[in-house]
Amino acid sequence: MNDLLIIGGGPAGVAAGVYAARKKIKTVLVTYDFGGQSVVSPDVQNFIGITSLSGTDITKRFKEHLRAYAGDVLEIIEGEKIISLKPTEGGYEAQSDKGNKYQAKAVMVGSGSSRRKLKVEGAERLDNKGISYCASCDAPLFNDMKVAVIGGGNAGFESAQQLLEYASQVTLLERGNEFKADPITVENVSKSDKFKALKNVEVAEIKGDKLVSGLVYKDEKGEEHELELGGVFVEIGSIPNSGFLKDLVDLNDYGEVVIDHKYARTSKEGIWAAGDVSDVPYKQNNISMGDGVKALEDIYLWLNKNK
């Protein structure tokens, strides 16, 4: 049995892993991949201490830092998702989608969140047929085409910025009357003559036969309008990856793990949570890393107390 199981390879999980290794806590870290949601960002500018780096760079740095201290105390399992977690004698047992089982006295959950899918007429049918959830992956496929971005947060404007390098026109649609993105990001993207933003609109339908051909939206008066498009990029938030914790720890109405924000403890003794999977109000790399460290420091004291 390990002393600690860390679930997730995003900022929270990796930060906890580095601290666990340095404190010589016998740990296994299980993750499907590394980096968290920032892996799709071409230019992260608020990673404290580094002026600018890409999501790919973040992934590389996370792996390098973790492996630098892993030694013989931290085992890293990549390419597996934890699908269940249950109490067992002396701790907890997790099972992955590959059928492997991992036991530990304590668990730190940093499983992050997944992209929220667009649920309007035509969206499911045309998924991957002109509808994309990753501009950095698919932007070049829409060269010289008109596209739309749904969502006015940082992710939406960052996607628009990438698409402006390829698309002939980018229209961003926001449900609310204000953009949630950082003002400097909005300002920079809005400078392009190829960019247009619409507020107080609601997407009603994605049109197309075999491929996306258009988008129907309603304005604040309820009147419908149609845009002729070749692609739609969706950035409407995320869903916590907390399904495997159902009936084990308290979750809020959004599926986020409810934690004690002083120590990152969950409602279940021996389980901590940090990062986007938790109910921390601000979802940021820097906050996730800090919360991962906070959880680990408390776990270290808890393990020593319960030897």
N, C-alpha and C positions, 0 to 999 in steps of 0.2 A: 504494500500500500504506500502511495505517495503521501507526503505531507499536504501538498497543494495541487489542485487541478485548476488551470487557467483555461477558460473557454473563449477563444477569439484572438485574432492577430491584428486587430486595429490598434489605435493609439492607447486605449485603456489596457488591453491585454498585454501589449508589448512592454509598456511602462511597468506594469506589475511584474512581468517576466524578468526584466532587467534587474529590478530591485530584489526579486526572489532569489535570483542566481547569486547576486552579490552578498545576500544574507545567508547563503548556503542552505536554502530551504529546498528539500527534495521535491521537485516540481515536474509536472508534465503539462505542456501547453499544446492544446489541440485547436487547430483552425483550418478552415477550408482554404483560405488564402490570407495574404498579409496586406496591410495598408488601410483597410476601412474604405469608406465612401470617397475619400479624397483621391483614390487611385485614378479616377476619371478626369480629374482637374488638370489642365495644362499648366497652370501657374498659381500656386498657393503663395500668397503674399503676407499672411498673418501668422506664419509658423515662427514663434518667437526665437530670435537668435539667427534666423536665416531669412534674408530679405526676399528671396524668391526661389521656389523649387517646384518641380512638377510632381504629380501624383506618382509617377514611375520612380522618381527619386526618393520619395517618402517610403515606398515599399522597399527599395534597395537598402536605405538607411536603417529601417526597422529591422530587417533581417540581419544586417551586419552587426548592429549593436547587440541584438539578442544573442547571436552566436558567439560574439566576442567574450561573453561572460558565462555561456552555458556550461562549459566544462563537463563534469560528470554529475552535476546536480540538477540540470535542466534538460529534459527530453522534449524535443520539438517534433510534433506530428502535424504535417501539412497535407492538405487535400482531403480532410475528413470533416464532416459536420456532426456535432452532437445532436442526437434526436431524442434522447431521454436522460433523465437524471432522477435517481431515487435514493432514499436513505438506505444505508446498509450498516452492518455491525462496525462501529468505529469510524463511521464517516458517510461517504456517498459513492455511488457507482454510476458512471455515465456510459452510455452506449452510443457509438457513432453509426453513421449511415453505411459504413463498411463492415459493421458487425463486431467491431473491436470494443472492448470494455476497459474502462479506466477507473481505478479506485483512488480516493484521497480522503484525508481527514477534513480538509477545508476546500471550498470551491470559490473561485473568483470569476464571475460571469462578465465577460466583455464582448458579447456576441454581436453587438452593434444592431444595425437595422437594414432593411431592404427597401428598394424603390417602390413607392406606391403606384399601382397600375391605374391607368385612366379607365373609367367605367362609364362610357357613353356608347350610343349606338355606333357600330362599326369598329370600335377600338380593338376588341378582342379578335375579330375576324381579320383585321389588317395589321395585327402585331407582327413586326419584322417584315412587313410588306409596305414600308413607307413610314411606319410608326417606330420610333426608336427611343430608348431610354439612356443612350450614351452618345453624346455629341462627339467626344474625343475618339470614339470607336468608328462612328459612321459618317461624320461630316463630309469626308472626301467623296462619298457616294452620291452626294447631292450637289455636285458641281453645276453651277449655272442654273439652278432650280430655285423656285420660290418655296420657302419653308416657314413653318410656324413653330414657336416655342411656347409651351403652356406652363406658366408658373413665373411669378415675378420676384422670387427670392434670389440669393446669390447664385445658386446652381442654375437657375433659369437664365440669368444674365451672362454667366460664364459660358453656358452652352451657346447663347446667341453670339457671343464674341468669337467663339470658335467657328461657328457656321458662317459668319461674315467673311471669312477667308475663302469660302467656296461658293456659297449660295448667291443668287442674283438679288434676292430680297429676303429679309428675315422679319417676321411679324411676331411680336411677343404679346401674349394674352394673359391678363391678371384679373382674377375674380374680384379682388378688393379695390378700394379707391386709392390705395397707396402701395408702392413697391416695397417688398421686405428686404431687398438687397441693400448692401452698403451704398451710400450716396455716391462715393467716388467710382464704384463699379458701374452704377447707372449712368453717371455722367460720361464715362469713357466710352461705353457701348453706344450711347445715344448720339455721339458725334458723327457716326457713320450715316451717309445719305441712303444707305441700303437698309437701314433699321427703322422700324415703326413699332410703337407700343400702344396697346389698348388696355384701358382700365375699366373696371365695372362691367366685365363681360363674362359670360358663361358658355363654355363649349357644349354644344347640343348633339353634334354628330360628326363623325369622320366619314367622308364619302370616298367611294372608289369601288371598282370591280375587283380586279386582281391586285391592283396597287392603289395607294392613296392618290386621290385626284382633287380633294378639296376638304374644307372644314366649314361647318355651320356653327355660328355662335349667336347668342342673344345679347343685346345691349341692355342697359339699365331700364329701358322702357318695355322690355320684353320682345322687341322687334328682332326678327332673324336676319342675319347677313351671311353671305357665303364668300369664302376666300378660295381661289384656285391655287392649289398647292401640289407639290410633289412629295413633301415630307412633313412629318409632325414629330417634334421632340418634346418629351414629357418630363417635367421637373416639378412634381406636385407633392414633394415630401416623401416620407419614409414610414415603414412599419417596423416596430421593434422585433428582433429575432428572439422572441421569448416563448414560443410555443412549447418548447420542451420543459418549461418551468411551470406550466399550467397545473393548478391544484397542489403545487409544492410551496410557492412563495406568493405573497400578495402582489397582484398586478392592478394598475389603475384602468380606467375606462378605455385608454388608448393602447393597452397591452404593455405599457412600460412597467418595469420592476420598481416597486415602491421601496425606497431605501431611507435609512437614517442618514441625512446629509452630513452629519458630523463625522461618521465613521464608515459610511457606505455599506452598512449592514442591511441585509434584507430581513423579512419577518421570520426567517428560518435560521436557527442557530447553526453557524458553520458555513453559511453562504453569504457572499458579498457580491455586489454588482456595481459596475462603473461604465461610463460612456453612454452612447446613444440608446442602449437597451434599458437604461435606468430612467427614472423620472426627473433627472436633472433638467432644469428648464432651458438651458442653453447648450445646443449641440455644436461643439467646436473641438478641433483637435487638441488645442492647448488645455481645455477644461477636462477632456476625457483622459489625457495623460496624467493630469494632476489628481483626478479622482481615482485613477488606477493605482497611483502611488499611495494615496490616502488609504485605500482599501488594503493594500499590501502591508503597510505599516501596522494597521490594526490586526491583520491576519498574523503577522509575526508575533505580536504580543499575545494573541489568543492561543497560538500553537505552543508557545513557551509556557503559558499558564496551564494548558491542558495536556502536558507531557505525561 
